[in-house]
Amino acid sequence: MRKPLMIARQGRKPTGLLGQVVARIMAKETAPENDIAVELLALEPRDRVLEIGCGHGHTLAKAAALAHQGVLSGVDFSWVMHRYAMRRHRALVRAGRLEFRFGASDQLPYEAGTFDKAFCVHTIYFWTAPLDHLREARRVLKPGGRLVLGFRPAEDESFRATFPDQVYCIRPRAEVVELVRGAGFEILDVREPGQDSRRVVFIVAQAAGRPGASSTPGRHGPGR
């Protein structure tokens, strides 16, 4: 059954009380994929890690146990999710282990070459200009830094039939691979772990060459 536009829009950017409910449901549904993304990051104790579209922040908190001497950052453009993550993980925030920023992933509020690792799961559907977002991920990663991108591809017909294309831009696997390459990454691995009826692709990539463009921090913006 196709999801109502109102629910799909809440999936993109949770707002108000309904947004909190939708976000918590989605967090439970997507927890297995988030766990796979963290595994594919191959975290080291001192890594600086960025989650793009961090939402509730639970995945970053799990990653903090692995990168136990590092600093983990999350950015999201939903005030509802930003406030929730800050409140839910306040002990780790106070300890300086986690930080959450409100901002847009096509204008990340970090300097170039800040992070060793970055990941993003189930967010690319909402990027109307995906190269802008992927180039920003490349910019804030150190040379050789790792990106893990998780998404359900257009080849998953049940997924395409469920989510309205007015909100979700669901791209084929090969197209996303080429977008990642075009943003300045080398592809290390592309895999689809078996997950029953949920077809999920994970791209593992490495930032090539020197960090891109300016080292000026990105501006906060309205879109993700």
N, C-alpha and C positions, 0 to 999 in steps of 0.2 A: 504493500500500500504506500502511495506517495505521501510524504510528510507535508503537512500544511506549511505554507510560506512563513507563517509566524514562528513556528518551531524551528524551521531551517535558519531563519535570521537569528534566532537566539543561539543556535549552534555556532554561528559565525561570530557573534558578539553578544554574549550574555548581558542582559540589562534587567534591572528590577528584581522582584521576587521570583517571577517566572524564570528569569535567566539563571538564578541561583539553583533552582530545581533542575533545569535542563542540564546545566553544567555538571552537577553532581551525578546525574544519570550517565552522562557521556563519560565522565571520569571512570566510572565502574566498567562501562562497556569497552573502553580503550586501554585499560590498565595492562592487558597482556602485550599489546603492541608497544606501549611505553617501556615496559620492562625489556623487551627485545632491543629497542633502540639504545637503552643504557648499556646492555651487554655488548652491542656492536661498537660502542664508543671506545671500548678497551681502556677504561679509565686508569690513570696512574694517580698515586696519592696526592701529588702537588698540582694536578691539573686545574686550570681555570676553565670553567665550563659555562656555556650559554645555552639556555633553552629558548627558542623562538616560538612565541605563542604558548607561554608556560601555564596559563590558566590557573588551576588550583594550587600548583606548586608541589604536589605530592611526589611527582617524578624526580624533581630536583632534590627533594629531601632524601629520597632513596639513594640518589647518586652521591649525595654528600657523605654517605657511609663508606663509599668506595674511594672517592677523592677526599680522604679524611684530613688532608693538610692543605687542600686547595680552597678556592673561592668559587661558588656557583651562583650564577646570575640568571634571572628570568625576565623576559619582557613580554608584555601583553597590552593590547589596546582597549581592553574592557576594564572600566573602573570597578565593576562588580568583582571580577576575578582578581584584579590587583589588590583590592582591599581584603578579599577573602584570604589570598595567599599570605599577605603581610600578617594578618591576624592569626591564621592557623599555624604558621611556622615562626611565630615571633621569637621563640627561644633561639632558634638557629640564626635568625636575623640579628638579634642582640649580640650573639656570639661572633658575628662577622663572618659566618660560614655561608649564609645565603643573603642575596639581595634581590629585590624585585623592583623593576622600573615600569612605569606606565609609558608606553611609546609604540611607535609603528615599526614594523619589520622592514619596510623599505627606506627607513631613515633611522637606523639603530642608534640609540644614545650612548655610543661607546667609541673610543678612539681606535684607529686601525691597529691591527696586530695585538689586540688585547687578550684573545682567548686561544687555548690549545685545542679545545673541542667545542663543537656546537651540534645541536640536534633540533629537529622539528618534526612533529608527528601530527598528521591529519589537519594540516593548516594550509597546504598549497592550494587547496580547492578555492580558497577565498582571495587568492592573489590574481587580480586582473592583468597585472604586468609582472609575471613571475621572475623575469630576469632582474628587475630592479631589486627584488627581495633577496634573490640568490647572490647577486653581486654585493649586497650589503653584508650578507653572511661571509662571503669571501674577504671583504675588506677588514672585518673585525677579527678574522682568524690570523694567527701567525703563519708564515710560510711552512708548509707541511702539516698544518693543522687539519684535523679530521672533522668532516660533516657527515651526519647520519640523517637522512630524510626518509620518513615513512609516510605512505599514502596508499589509498585504494585506487586502482587504475580504472580507466574506462573499459578495460576488458572484463571487469566485474559487472556483469549485466544487472544483477540484482541491486547492486549499489546505485548504478545509474538510474534504475527505475524508481528508487526510493527517494532520492534527493532532488529537489527542483533545480533546474539549470538556471533559474533566475538568481540563485544564491550560490550554488556549487558549480564551479568549472572543473569537471572531472576529465583529466587528460590521460591519453594512453601511456603505457609504461615507457615506450621508446622515446616519446616526445619529452617526457620529464628527464630521462637520461641525457638527452641532447641539450636541454635547458641547463642542467647542472654543468655539463662540459662548457657550454657557452658562457657561463658565469666565471670561468677560470678555475675549474676543478678538474683533477684527474680521477677517473672512476676506478675504485679499487675492487668493488664487488657490487653485484645486484642480485638480491635473493628474495624468494617468496616462501617463508616458512609455512608449512601446512597448518591451517587454522580452521578446519571444518569449512563452513560456508563463507567465511570472511577471507577474501583474497587481498592480501596486503603486501606491497612491495617495499623493500628497504634498499636505498642506495647508500653505499658507503663511499665517500669521496675524500680526496686530499687536496688542500689548497696549493695550487701550483705557483711557482715564481714568487714575486714580491707582492706584498699587500697592495690592493688597488687604491688608486686615487688619493684623496686627501685624508689626513689623520684627524681632521676636525670632527668632533662628536656629531652624530646625526641629530636632527631636530625631532622633537615629539610631533606626532601627526595623527590624523584621524583614522587612517586605514591600516589594514594588516595584509 
